[in-house]
């Protein structure tokens, strides 16, 4: 089972503030999350796949 990341964890992983993360969520720039009570959680493996895809797309554009 994949570890769940909270908003603070995801923001730290991305190197952005919580405010910036909120803006990214509103624009649909981060993977889908689930709500557990009042908190949002992301599956760590999905976030990693999303990041890997972003880097793969970036390296193709730069080639």
C-alpha positions as CSV (number, residue, x, y, z in Angstrom):
1,X,0.0,0.0,0.0
2,X,1.3,3.4,-0.9
3,X,2.1,6.0,1.8
4,X,-0.3,9.0,1.9
5,X,1.0,12.5,1.8
6,X,-0.7,15.5,3.3
7,X,-0.6,19.0,1.9
8,X,2.4,20.0,3.9
9,X,4.3,16.9,2.8
10,X,3.5,17.5,-0.9
11,X,4.4,21.2,-0.6
12,X,7.7,20.2,0.9
13,X,8.4,17.6,-1.7
14,X,7.7,20.1,-4.5
15,X,9.6,22.9,-2.7
16,X,6.7,25.3,-2.7
17,X,4.7,27.0,0.0
18,X,1.3,25.8,1.1
19,X,-0.2,28.9,-0.6
20,X,1.5,28.0,-3.9
21,X,0.3,24.4,-3.6
22,X,-3.3,25.7,-3.1
23,X,-3.0,27.7,-6.3
24,X,-1.7,24.6,-8.1
25,X,-4.6,22.6,-6.8
26,X,-7.1,25.2,-8.0
27,X,-5.5,25.1,-11.5
28,X,-5.5,21.3,-11.6
29,X,-1.7,21.2,-11.8
30,X,-1.2,18.4,-9.3
31,X,-2.5,14.8,-9.2
32,X,-6.0,14.1,-7.8
33,X,-6.4,13.8,-4.1
34,X,-8.9,12.2,-1.7
35,X,-10.5,13.9,1.2
36,X,-10.2,12.2,4.6
37,X,-12.3,14.3,6.9
38,X,-11.1,17.8,6.4
39,X,-7.7,16.9,5.0
40,X,-6.5,16.1,1.5
41,X,-4.3,13.1,0.9
42,X,-2.2,12.1,-2.2
43,X,-0.8,8.7,-2.8
44,X,2.9,8.9,-2.8
45,X,3.4,6.5,-5.7
46,X,1.0,8.6,-7.9
47,X,2.8,11.8,-7.0
48,X,6.2,10.1,-7.9
49,X,4.8,8.9,-11.2
50,X,3.5,12.4,-12.0
51,X,6.9,13.9,-11.2
52,X,8.7,11.3,-13.3
53,X,6.4,12.1,-16.2
54,X,7.0,15.8,-15.8
55,X,10.8,15.2,-15.9
56,X,10.5,12.8,-18.9
57,X,8.4,15.4,-20.8
58,X,10.9,18.1,-20.0
59,X,13.9,16.1,-21.1
60,X,12.2,15.3,-24.4
61,X,11.5,19.0,-25.0
62,X,15.1,20.0,-24.3
63,X,16.5,17.3,-26.6
